[in-house]
Amino acid sequence: MGSFYRYFFFSVIFLLSIFVFSKTIRVGIFLRQKRVSVYSPSTIYVYKSGRRIKVIPARSGCFFWIKRGNYRDHRSGWFVQVGAFKKLSSVKNCKKKVSAVTDLDIVVKKRRGLYLVRLGPFDKLAEASAIRDTLKMSGFPDVFIVSQSKNSRRDRIYLIDSEYNKRFVSHSAINLKSASPIKVNGSRYRGSIEIIPHNGRMNVVNILDIENYLKGVVPAEMSPRLYPNIEALKAQAVAARTYVYYNLNQFKGMGFDICATQSCQVYKGLDAERDLSSEAVDDTMGEVILYNGKPINAMFTAYCGGHTEDFNRIFGGKPVPYLKGVKCDGEGSFPHKTISATRVINSISTPYISRPYLAIAVLMSRGLLSENELDEINGYWGKGFAKAYLDRILNYLGIEVKDVPLSSSKLNDIGEYLSLQIFNTSSLKPLFESGLINQDLPEINAKKIDVIAIGYSVLKHFEKIDNYSLDFMIVDKDFLFGLENPEFIFLNQGNVELSVPIATIRVGDRIRVIYNENHIPLAVTIVTPESQQGITDSFLSNYVWYSFLTIDELNVRAKGFGFEKPITDIEVIEKTDTGRVVKIRVKSEKYSRVYRGLKVRWFFGVKENKFELYKRYDEDGKLKGVYLVGNAWGHGVGMCQIGAFGLATKGWDYKKILKHYYTGVEIKEVE
């Protein structure tokens, strides 16, 4: 048996043993850090090689800082290591096999008597991860990702406490344990934390049970607020669990299994956990997707635009039998209902709040503004209205109203009146320093909407109202068909709303609902305005994206891909049946180069390969840029998250959803 095949055989056995026995995972949550802050309400114990070396008192907090050893860097970036061999003949054989999969340059390094075969460097981890996927799916089972791999005993980790006392801790990895979740760089994590020196920086690794890890993955990848359906979340949980088992040891050269970003799958720790997504993880505990008895590379994409794609058309390499493009049956016409408003407010604007329509609805829902007070809202109503309205706000907040007059309805006098009532001074300075008012109050008459906005600004400050989450919800069938016509319908348009008389709401739309005292909708704000434009997949705000790249921007991007000459033309030379651009030709006057698959996406820096390209020329007929319009998001391979949610709303269970997107698989529990 040749060394390459012997290496291949033992790698497969090793990975299968991991699949059967591994119950914990090492997640690289922060990479290449110069400084790492930690905190726990309980005592943190610091270990080195299993021996306790430091104790960090409860609730004290500290940070770790690294001093770099004095050696020169190797080439920067990320590398994909394909194999390690003793004989040059094995290296030659490996290079031949790699060349059949990708046209990327192969780097061979000799270290400690072994020849390391690598691809790279890649500037972005996502690029290295994609190439690793391609190689692994093409018969290279033990490929993994490394960064610069030369370490130095001169790297030193220091602990700096809350009093800024600096203490040397270690040249090598340290482990942190606490009875409570440890907060790292502001976010809490279950399990233990390991800090590993690596090339003059620190990699921070979270070591925890796989099921607990998934509880921080599922809501980060498929938020229950955007996808409030247990079957869709269970499908995501099983796909994410399978992805873990398939990709264990992806970064073994750096001390962890998997990263915490979109280059692997997003993991945000304990703070991201939500009840519904945790329930999905618990309900599917241990379940993975298998093909021929082995866990699959359960890739998933945000929005496939109607049809997923074959793995090899995007990533290159050989076709993968379970990652074939399928029609995304979850996308289509969702249940909808047309609602009408009983009242429309004329166009209004004020410098004192960003969303006046939403403010009006909130004020009315709390009895702080009446319908008749909306008349002539852009007019001037004098100091009588201003004083009565502001006193109403102050009383509602429990601020005792002093018996002082309001001099006039001018903005500066209104500010002085509020400052007297709240801060017991006529100076306007406290209003601005406290953040109650964010714009100047000049000596001009206030419009009614200005007075309303100033009062709402005070209310919002004291009650800590967050416009972005206020009464936010996702429309489901039960809510949709039980919805009564509200008094107002507001349509979100960027940073403002419009008051409209009629609108259609679909299942999956994101909306805000403000209720009156009888719990009847007073105002409905539609946060996804694309649902009003006949788009069926209305619950993805980025369902369409646009990108314009000037010729100068294209030339800069091209240099990163080895194209040094000024670009004169770009043409699409191959599309898939699903509309994805998988081959382009970039031209200069005397030279051209073809880019394929994911390189097309990286070349343009866009969200997906599914796009239309339109050229723009100057007056002399020279290319001055390209305009790209796409309607998908991700790589387009595997389970479509939007589609999974759509199928779940149609009554599909999670196993049926997964078997739709992954061809010929079975779902079983890990033993």
C-alpha positions as MATLAB code, in Angstrom:
seq = 'MGSFYRYFFFSVIFLLSIFVFSKTIRVGIFLRQKRVSVYSPSTIYVYKSGRRIKVIPARSGCFFWIKRGNYRDHRSGWFVQVGAFKKLSSVKNCKKKVSAVTDLDIVVKKRRGLYLVRLGPFDKLAEASAIRDTLKMSGFPDVFIVSQSKNSRRDRIYLIDSEYNKRFVSHSAINLKSASPIKVNGSRYRGSIEIIPHNGRMNVVNILDIENYLKGVVPAEMSPRLYPNIEALKAQAVAARTYVYYNLNQFKGMGFDICATQSCQVYKGLDAERDLSSEAVDDTMGEVILYNGKPINAMFTAYCGGHTEDFNRIFGGKPVPYLKGVKCDGEGSFPHKTISATRVINSISTPYISRPYLAIAVLMSRGLLSENELDEINGYWGKGFAKAYLDRILNYLGIEVKDVPLSSSKLNDIGEYLSLQIFNTSSLKPLFESGLINQDLPEINAKKIDVIAIGYSVLKHFEKIDNYSLDFMIVDKDFLFGLENPEFIFLNQGNVELSVPIATIRVGDRIRVIYNENHIPLAVTIVTPESQQGITDSFLSNYVWYSFLTIDELNVRAKGFGFEKPITDIEVIEKTDTGRVVKIRVKSEKYSRVYRGLKVRWFFGVKENKFELYKRYDEDGKLKGVYLVGNAWGHGVGMCQIGAFGLATKGWDYKKILKHYYTGVEIKEVE';
ca = [
       0.000    0.000    0.000;
       1.482    3.419   -1.043;
       2.121    6.059    1.573;
      -0.675    8.281    0.225;
      -3.273    5.512    0.420;
      -1.998    4.325    3.792;
      -2.326    7.908    5.012;
      -5.825    8.084    3.493;
      -6.895    4.797    5.174;
      -5.747    5.678    8.692;
      -7.225    9.176    8.383;
     -10.644    7.683    7.610;
     -10.381    5.342   10.628;
      -9.388    8.274   12.826;
     -12.327   10.403   11.674;
     -14.784    7.559   12.184;
     -13.524    7.070   15.737;
     -14.145   10.748   16.388;
     -17.661   10.425   14.995;
     -18.487    7.550   17.325;
     -16.918    8.720   20.557;
     -16.577   12.514   20.584;
     -19.032   14.379   22.840;
     -17.157   17.656   23.190;
     -15.960   20.210   20.698;
     -13.205   22.818   20.627;
     -14.484   26.039   19.039;
     -12.119   28.814   17.979;
     -14.221   31.771   19.149;
     -11.595   34.521   18.785;
      -8.549   34.181   16.543;
      -5.318   36.163   16.335;
      -6.035   38.278   19.399;
      -3.507   40.613   20.995;
      -5.734   41.151   24.038;
      -8.495   38.975   25.559;
     -10.753   40.165   28.398;
     -12.419   37.668   30.742;
     -14.961   37.930   33.554;
     -17.081   35.620   35.686;
     -19.345   36.171   38.698;
     -17.559   33.128   40.172;
     -13.864   32.486   40.735;
     -11.858   31.720   37.588;
      -9.112   29.110   37.962;
      -6.206   29.233   35.510;
      -4.551   25.916   34.597;
      -1.411   25.034   32.674;
      -0.829   21.393   31.683;
      -3.474   20.354   34.239;
      -1.826   22.260   37.106;
      -3.535   25.272   38.663;
      -1.259   28.310   38.403;
      -3.500   31.353   39.031;
      -6.792   32.290   40.687;
      -8.871   35.221   39.431;
     -11.290   36.383   42.155;
     -15.027   36.391   41.439;
     -16.425   39.528   39.783;
     -12.990   41.115   39.437;
     -12.356   40.626   35.727;
      -9.016   40.907   33.968;
      -7.474   40.616   30.551;
      -4.696   38.597   28.988;
      -2.108   40.255   26.770;
       0.622   38.689   24.671;
       4.150   39.833   23.955;
       5.532   38.493   20.729;
       8.819   36.656   20.314;
      11.442   38.199   18.022;
      11.233   36.175   14.836;
      10.268   37.054   11.297;
       6.826   36.186    9.995;
       6.322   33.581    7.362;
       3.868   34.399    4.599;
       0.698   35.774    6.104;
      -2.774   34.380    5.585;
      -4.441   30.973    5.798;
      -3.230   27.716    4.284;
      -5.026   24.462    3.536;
      -2.825   21.494    4.409;
      -3.516   18.501    2.206;
      -1.011   16.001    3.536;
       2.368   15.293    5.127;
       4.767   12.817    3.498;
       8.255   11.403    3.996;
       8.988   10.668    0.336;
       9.091   13.063   -2.612;
       7.385   10.435   -4.743;
       4.365   10.638   -2.425;
       4.429   14.425   -2.688;
       4.438   14.198   -6.477;
       1.488   11.795   -6.398;
      -0.437   14.079   -4.038;
       0.246   17.177   -6.165;
      -1.055   15.350   -9.226;
      -4.280   14.452   -7.443;
      -4.721   17.983   -6.092;
      -4.146   19.480   -9.546;
      -7.028   17.394  -10.859;
      -9.333   19.156   -8.391;
      -8.132   22.771   -8.383;
      -5.876   25.072  -10.403;
      -4.579   26.829   -7.269;
      -0.838   26.974   -6.671;
       0.571   24.190   -4.485;
       3.129   25.013   -1.806;
       5.483   22.362   -0.386;
       7.249   23.010    2.912;
       9.741   20.738    4.610;
       9.499   20.547    8.370;
      10.854   17.975   10.851;
      11.604   15.446    8.149;
       8.183   15.717    6.492;
       7.056   17.365    3.280;
       3.882   19.410    3.922;
       1.656   19.863    0.886;
      -0.446   23.022    1.144;
      -2.560   25.454   -0.847;
      -2.418   29.167   -0.108;
      -2.003   31.595    1.345;
      -5.603   32.851    1.358;
      -6.339   36.332    2.681;
      -9.755   35.278    3.959;
     -10.609   32.330    6.159;
     -13.813   31.803    4.142;
     -11.764   31.163    1.015;
      -9.526   28.640    2.749;
     -12.578   26.920    4.227;
     -14.237   26.628    0.817;
     -11.120   25.086   -0.735;
     -10.864   22.668    2.182;
     -14.468   21.593    1.563;
     -13.722   20.991   -2.113;
     -10.676   18.857   -1.359;
     -12.339   16.865    1.389;
     -15.334   16.112   -0.817;
     -12.922   15.054   -3.576;
     -11.165   12.297   -1.637;
      -8.755   14.105    0.689;
     -10.237   13.212    4.099;
      -7.720   14.793    6.446;
      -7.259   18.264    4.996;
      -7.252   21.040    7.573;
      -6.583   24.755    7.861;
      -3.517   26.393    9.363;
      -2.193   29.892    9.617;
       1.501   30.683   10.000;
       2.781   27.713   11.903;
       6.074   28.863   13.395;
       5.757   29.474   17.134;
       8.306   30.849   19.544;
       9.034   30.095   23.172;
       9.584   33.816   23.474;
       5.842   34.472   23.124;
       4.616   35.412   26.597;
       1.058   35.586   27.928;
       0.558   38.172   30.677;
      -2.421   38.599   33.016;
      -3.389   42.202   33.734;
      -5.823   42.570   36.639;
      -8.392   45.277   37.420;
      -5.653   47.338   39.102;
      -3.525   47.043   35.938;
      -0.931   44.898   37.652;
       0.941   42.908   35.010;
       1.968   39.306   35.749;
       3.623   36.754   33.482;
       1.460   33.622   33.128;
       2.800   31.258   30.496;
       4.691   30.657   27.249;
       2.153   27.999   26.263;
      -1.587   27.296   26.380;
      -3.635   28.009   29.509;
      -7.103   26.794   30.449;
      -9.754   28.815   32.337;
     -12.504   27.174   34.382;
     -15.276   28.634   36.513;
     -18.502   27.514   38.201;
     -20.337   30.157   36.131;
     -20.204   30.844   32.390;
     -17.090   32.847   31.555;
     -17.540   36.110   29.695;
     -14.896   36.512   26.980;
     -14.611   39.827   25.155;
     -18.100   40.717   26.377;
     -19.945   37.465   25.537;
     -20.705   34.532   27.868;
     -19.694   30.953   27.072;
     -20.496   27.593   28.625;
     -17.726   25.107   29.366;
     -14.077   26.058   29.722;
     -11.877   28.510   27.851;
      -8.418   27.810   26.488;
      -5.995   30.515   25.365;
      -3.329   29.310   22.940;
      -0.319   31.402   21.824;
      -0.038   31.277   18.048;
       2.353   33.351   15.948;
       2.566   36.203   18.402;
      -1.185   36.334   18.911;
      -3.704   34.314   20.922;
      -6.399   31.932   19.713;
      -9.280   31.648   22.186;
     -10.958   28.237   22.255;
     -14.264   27.331   23.923;
     -14.360   23.665   25.011;
     -17.876   22.390   25.655;
     -20.443   19.668   25.055;
     -21.566   19.483   21.431;
     -25.260   19.791   22.300;
     -24.631   22.953   24.342;
     -22.508   24.278   21.482;
     -25.433   23.784   19.095;
     -27.672   25.878   21.351;
     -25.395   28.802   20.518;
     -25.278   27.921   16.812;
     -28.907   27.403   15.791;
     -30.219   30.847   16.878;
     -27.144   32.515   15.356;
     -27.655   30.756   12.026;
     -31.465   30.740   12.017;
     -32.903   33.148   14.553;
     -36.204   32.023   16.139;
     -37.375   35.620   15.811;
     -36.998   35.481   12.026;
     -37.905   31.790   11.665;
     -40.412   31.041   14.464;
     -41.163   27.442   13.489;
     -39.931   24.484   15.516;
     -39.679   22.111   12.523;
     -37.497   24.558   10.575;
     -35.275   25.028   13.619;
     -35.039   21.257   14.148;
     -33.888   20.887   10.545;
     -31.222   23.519   11.209;
     -30.198   21.786   14.448;
     -29.668   18.421   12.734;
     -27.815   20.023    9.814;
     -25.576   21.975   12.215;
     -24.868   18.873   14.336;
     -23.980   16.883   11.229;
     -21.721   19.675   10.006;
     -19.851   19.484   13.326;
     -19.193   15.741   13.130;
     -18.098   15.984    9.523;
     -15.747   18.895   10.194;
     -14.125   17.913   13.487;
     -10.398   18.735   13.493;
     -10.775   21.236   10.658;
      -8.205   23.454   12.447;
      -6.265   20.799   14.345;
      -2.968   22.495   13.503;
      -4.156   25.524   15.481;
      -5.578   23.726   18.506;
      -9.313   23.602   17.799;
     -11.921   21.771   15.724;
     -14.031   24.459   14.137;
     -14.285   28.255   13.957;
     -17.193   30.401   15.145;
     -17.875   32.477   12.014;
     -19.603   32.015    8.667;
     -16.395   30.396    7.412;
     -17.604   27.360    9.410;
     -20.968   27.967   11.069;
     -21.808   30.923   13.282;
     -21.578   30.356   17.052;
     -22.311   33.143   19.546;
     -22.279   31.367   22.873;
     -24.719   31.479   25.774;
     -26.027   34.995   25.135;
     -27.428   33.940   21.761;
     -29.480   31.042   23.144;
     -33.279   31.185   22.798;
     -35.940   28.868   24.196;
     -37.386   27.762   20.857;
     -34.027   26.991   19.229;
     -32.790   25.215   22.375;
     -35.954   23.119   22.273;
     -35.121   22.198   18.667;
     -31.643   21.058   19.739;
     -33.022   19.022   22.662;
     -35.771   17.418   20.561;
     -33.231   16.181   18.003;
     -30.447   15.317   20.458;
     -27.720   13.260   18.811;
     -29.420   13.046   15.413;
     -27.213   13.404   12.327;
     -27.626   13.058    8.568;
     -25.872   10.017    7.070;
     -25.002    8.947    3.551;
     -23.707    5.395    3.211;
     -23.489    5.268    6.997;
     -21.232    8.332    7.358;
     -22.059   11.921    8.382;
     -22.390   14.222    5.392;
     -21.012   17.679    4.811;
     -24.375   19.259    5.681;
     -23.878   22.563    3.917;
     -26.634   25.166    4.112;
     -27.255   28.523    2.485;
     -29.324   31.528    3.511;
     -31.487   31.954    0.408;
     -31.087   29.986   -2.800;
     -33.315   32.101   -5.039;
     -35.660   29.276   -6.031;
     -33.265   26.398   -6.701;
     -30.184   25.031   -4.953;
     -27.055   24.103   -6.908;
     -24.875   21.026   -7.427;
     -21.826   21.108   -5.162;
     -19.256   20.726   -7.937;
     -20.697   23.561  -10.047;
     -19.821   26.042   -7.293;
     -16.948   24.466   -5.359;
     -15.319   22.454   -8.133;
     -14.035   18.932   -7.703;
     -16.177   15.862   -8.153;
     -20.000   15.702   -7.967;
     -21.303   14.902   -4.482;
     -24.303   12.544   -4.633;
     -26.164   14.034   -1.660;
     -25.509   17.699   -2.604;
     -27.490   17.977   -5.803;
     -29.476   21.025   -6.803;
     -33.190   20.781   -6.059;
     -36.147   23.035   -6.571;
     -36.737   24.987   -3.382;
     -40.371   24.083   -2.834;
     -40.453   26.124    0.358;
     -40.301   29.265   -1.719;
     -43.538   30.358   -3.281;
     -46.829   32.009   -2.462;
     -47.279   32.342    1.287;
     -50.665   32.919    2.942;
     -51.509   36.610    2.845;
     -54.205   39.074    3.800;
     -55.029   42.627    2.776;
     -55.695   45.084    5.592;
     -56.977   48.645    5.483;
     -56.228   51.607    7.724;
     -59.073   53.742    9.055;
     -56.844   56.804    9.048;
     -53.852   58.132    7.117;
     -51.484   60.774    8.482;
     -50.139   63.342    6.069;
     -46.407   63.420    5.482;
     -44.598   64.624    8.584;
     -41.008   65.245    9.581;
     -39.181   66.585   12.605;
     -35.504   66.767   13.570;
     -36.160   65.550   17.122;
     -36.901   61.852   16.453;
     -36.176   59.558   13.523;
     -39.503   57.702   13.395;
     -42.386   60.075   14.151;
     -45.140   57.718   12.965;
     -43.992   54.999   15.325;
     -43.787   57.578   18.122;
     -47.377   58.658   17.507;
     -48.585   55.061   17.721;
     -46.705   54.459   20.983;
     -48.038   57.696   22.513;
     -51.617   56.896   21.493;
     -51.353   53.339   22.842;
     -50.463   54.758   26.265;
     -53.171   57.403   26.285;
     -50.661   60.233   25.931;
     -51.989   61.506   22.607;
     -55.555   61.598   21.304;
     -56.880   61.318   17.766;
     -58.100   64.903   17.593;
     -54.639   66.128   18.591;
     -53.326   64.752   15.292;
     -55.309   67.369   13.346;
     -53.103   69.947   11.646;
     -50.068   68.082   12.966;
     -47.715   70.145   10.799;
     -49.224   73.431   12.018;
     -48.500   75.729   14.993;
     -50.852   75.280   17.973;
     -49.386   77.615   20.560;
     -48.176   77.153   24.096;
     -51.508   75.849   25.447;
     -51.192   72.534   23.606;
     -47.456   72.342   24.294;
     -47.815   72.755   28.087;
     -50.779   70.362   28.402;
     -49.031   67.677   26.344;
     -45.655   67.973   28.083;
     -47.259   67.955   31.547;
     -49.091   64.795   30.524;
     -45.774   63.107   29.630;
     -44.112   64.240   32.872;
     -47.003   63.013   35.024;
     -46.955   59.656   33.231;
     -43.263   59.316   34.078;
     -43.920   60.132   37.735;
     -42.150   63.504   37.579;
     -43.922   66.028   39.772;
     -44.919   68.997   37.620;
     -43.813   72.321   39.123;
     -46.098   75.354   38.979;
     -44.032   77.291   36.456;
     -45.309   78.912   33.261;
     -44.333   78.047   29.712;
     -43.238   81.406   28.294;
     -44.099   80.683   24.656;
     -44.300   77.929   22.077;
     -40.815   78.680   20.825;
     -38.467   75.697   20.857;
     -35.937   77.232   23.242;
     -38.695   78.126   25.756;
     -40.045   74.558   25.541;
     -36.532   73.328   26.330;
     -36.220   75.666   29.320;
     -39.612   74.494   30.614;
     -38.576   70.820   30.433;
     -35.204   71.518   32.041;
     -36.895   73.328   34.922;
     -39.293   70.446   35.460;
     -36.681   67.655   35.201;
     -33.398   69.237   36.332;
     -34.634   72.275   38.293;
     -32.651   74.668   36.103;
     -33.511   76.839   33.122;
     -30.240   75.931   31.418;
     -30.638   73.757   28.325;
     -27.277   72.085   28.906;
     -28.587   69.134   30.996;
     -31.080   68.246   28.244;
     -28.275   67.737   25.736;
     -25.777   66.164   28.144;
     -28.341   63.594   29.284;
     -29.347   62.714   25.732;
     -32.989   63.757   26.234;
     -32.661   66.121   23.269;
     -30.212   65.569   20.419;
     -30.873   68.636   18.245;
     -30.625   72.355   18.877;
     -33.662   74.231   20.220;
     -33.614   77.559   18.365;
     -35.776   80.590   19.125;
     -38.462   79.737   16.562;
     -42.047   78.562   16.926;
     -42.469   74.810   17.346;
     -44.770   72.871   15.047;
     -47.135   70.465   16.755;
     -45.116   67.488   15.485;
     -41.964   69.031   17.004;
     -43.645   69.282   20.407;
     -44.910   65.677   20.110;
     -41.438   64.505   19.111;
     -39.724   66.280   22.018;
     -42.173   64.736   24.489;
     -41.649   61.296   22.972;
     -37.886   61.739   23.143;
     -38.208   62.306   26.906;
     -40.525   59.283   27.266;
     -38.196   57.083   25.205;
     -35.190   58.083   27.305;
     -36.779   57.388   30.689;
     -38.504   54.165   29.613;
     -35.566   52.980   27.489;
     -37.780   52.304   24.475;
     -35.896   50.598   21.637;
     -37.524   51.397   18.294;
     -35.815   48.464   16.606;
     -37.364   45.800   18.816;
     -40.570   47.538   19.916;
     -43.444   45.059   19.523;
     -41.495   43.238   16.817;
     -42.897   39.945   15.544;
     -42.967   37.522   12.626;
     -46.352   36.973   11.022;
     -47.680   33.423   11.266;
     -50.977   31.998   10.023;
     -52.831   32.310   13.321;
     -51.901   35.960   13.729;
     -52.517   36.794   10.072;
     -56.083   35.542    9.858;
     -56.997   36.902   13.287;
     -55.689   40.397   12.481;
     -58.252   43.202   12.551;
     -57.958   46.381   10.513;
     -55.803   48.829   12.497;
     -56.226   52.583   12.736;
     -52.839   53.151   11.059;
     -50.637   51.205    8.661;
     -47.044   52.346    8.410;
     -44.671   51.123    5.725;
     -40.975   51.075    6.553;
     -38.835   52.927    4.025;
     -35.256   52.820    5.244;
     -34.982   55.112    8.274;
     -38.529   56.461    8.023;
     -42.104   55.217    7.746;
     -44.922   56.174    5.421;
     -48.573   56.188    6.456;
     -50.553   54.165    3.874;
     -54.274   53.328    3.520;
     -53.940   49.669    2.499;
     -51.328   46.893    2.531;
     -50.937   43.156    2.052;
     -49.274   41.164    4.841;
     -47.856   37.704    4.278;
     -46.797   34.880    6.556;
     -43.139   35.499    7.336;
     -43.341   39.291    7.113;
     -41.581   41.190    9.875;
     -43.870   43.746   11.457;
     -44.347   45.867   14.557;
     -47.768   45.998   16.161;
     -48.866   48.673   18.622;
     -52.075   47.816   20.495;
     -54.613   50.114   22.162;
     -55.926   49.638   25.684;
     -58.406   46.993   24.403;
     -55.576   45.010   22.777;
     -56.825   45.850   19.308;
     -54.106   46.769   16.781;
     -53.733   50.531   16.773;
     -50.868   50.625   14.285;
     -49.119   48.026   12.156;
     -45.652   48.881   10.862;
     -44.494   46.645    8.011;
     -40.741   46.290    8.353;
     -40.315   44.273    5.122;
     -41.646   46.609    2.436;
     -40.612   44.229   -0.369;
     -43.689   42.179    0.529;
     -45.734   45.038   -0.893;
     -44.062   44.632   -4.297;
     -45.410   41.211   -5.224;
     -42.376   39.322   -3.928;
     -43.424   36.010   -2.438;
     -40.317   35.406   -0.310;
     -40.973   38.490    1.761;
     -39.302   37.545    4.993;
     -35.717   37.986    3.764;
     -34.783   41.660    3.711;
     -31.790   40.987    1.442;
     -33.653   38.949   -1.150;
     -32.270   41.243   -3.863;
     -28.841   42.843   -3.796;
     -27.151   45.348   -6.054;
     -23.474   46.071   -6.606;
     -21.694   48.539   -8.885;
     -17.949   48.189   -9.356;
     -16.001   50.891  -11.177;
     -13.157   49.972  -13.497;
     -10.689   51.149  -10.846;
     -12.321   48.897   -8.233;
     -12.284   45.984  -10.680;
      -8.584   46.488  -11.392;
      -7.784   46.477   -7.672;
      -9.792   43.306   -7.125;
      -8.210   41.663  -10.176;
      -4.694   42.202   -8.814;
      -5.665   40.130   -5.795;
      -6.357   37.294   -8.233;
      -3.103   37.608  -10.154;
      -4.463   39.724  -13.017;
      -1.998   42.616  -13.255;
      -3.007   44.267  -16.551;
      -5.691   47.004  -16.860;
      -9.084   45.386  -17.524;
     -10.729   46.155  -20.862;
     -13.659   43.738  -20.677;
     -15.410   41.132  -18.511;
     -17.787   38.572  -19.905;
     -19.915   35.763  -18.502;
     -19.061   32.612  -20.412;
     -21.009   29.978  -18.460;
     -24.141   29.847  -16.326;
     -25.845   26.878  -14.706;
     -29.461   25.971  -15.365;
     -30.310   27.696  -12.058;
     -28.885   31.010  -13.293;
     -25.598   30.956  -11.387;
     -22.528   32.415  -13.017;
     -19.814   29.751  -12.790;
     -17.302   31.010  -15.333;
     -16.176   34.495  -16.373;
     -13.421   35.760  -18.635;
     -11.485   38.869  -17.654;
      -9.640   40.609  -20.505;
      -6.902   43.159  -20.996;
      -5.663   44.339  -24.412;
      -3.427   41.299  -24.986;
      -4.289   38.932  -22.170;
      -7.290   37.146  -20.694;
      -7.960   34.835  -17.793;
     -10.866   32.592  -16.828;
     -12.224   32.341  -13.254;
     -14.566   29.565  -12.152;
     -16.980   28.666   -9.340;
     -16.445   30.422   -6.036;
     -13.655   32.509   -7.566;
     -16.345   34.328   -9.526;
     -18.070   35.321   -6.292;
     -14.791   36.295   -4.639;
     -13.674   38.278   -7.693;
     -16.738   40.537   -7.528;
     -17.110   40.352   -3.735;
     -20.829   39.573   -3.973;
     -23.294   37.551   -1.900;
     -23.906   34.710   -4.367;
     -23.038   33.441   -7.848;
     -26.664   33.930   -8.884;
     -26.651   37.346  -10.567;
     -26.999   39.262  -13.804;
     -24.058   41.344  -15.031;
     -24.571   44.603  -16.917;
     -21.623   46.497  -18.381;
     -21.343   50.283  -18.345;
     -19.263   52.214  -20.885;
     -17.977   55.776  -21.078;
     -18.429   58.156  -24.038;
     -15.446   56.597  -25.810;
     -16.901   53.119  -25.536;
     -14.450   51.979  -22.862;
     -15.581   49.865  -19.940;
     -16.127   52.086  -16.902;
     -17.691   49.503  -14.584;
     -20.133   46.635  -14.112;
     -23.511   46.576  -12.442;
     -24.578   43.312  -10.782;
     -28.064   42.384   -9.583;
     -28.578   39.181   -7.612;
     -31.469   37.434   -5.904;
     -29.794   34.857   -3.676;
     -27.534   34.904   -0.647;
     -24.872   32.356    0.306;
     -23.213   29.682   -1.798;
     -26.464   28.056   -2.955;
     -25.533   24.489   -1.960;
     -27.404   22.239    0.485;
     -30.330   23.249    2.677;
     -31.883   26.636    1.959;
     -32.770   28.215    5.300;
     -35.502   30.396    3.819;
     -36.876   27.402    1.963;
     -36.767   25.219    5.086;
     -38.859   27.783    6.915;
     -41.292   27.920    3.997;
     -41.672   24.145    3.929;
     -42.221   24.100    7.682;
     -45.023   26.653    7.366;
     -46.612   24.288    4.830;
     -46.649   21.486    7.399;
     -43.461   19.547    6.565;
     -41.567   18.003    9.488;
     -37.815   18.418    9.851;
     -36.882   14.978    8.509;
     -38.881   15.497    5.336;
     -37.276   18.928    4.913;
     -33.754   17.535    5.296;
     -34.364   14.643    2.907;
     -35.643   17.135    0.338;
     -32.398   19.125    0.341;
     -29.931   16.242    0.886;
     -30.451   13.512   -1.690;
     -30.534    9.845   -0.611;
     -29.714   10.399    3.071;
     -30.965    8.896    6.304;
     -31.272   10.524    9.721;
     -30.093    8.589   12.757;
     -29.042    9.243   16.332;
     -25.356    9.061   17.270;
     -24.722    6.029   19.463;
];
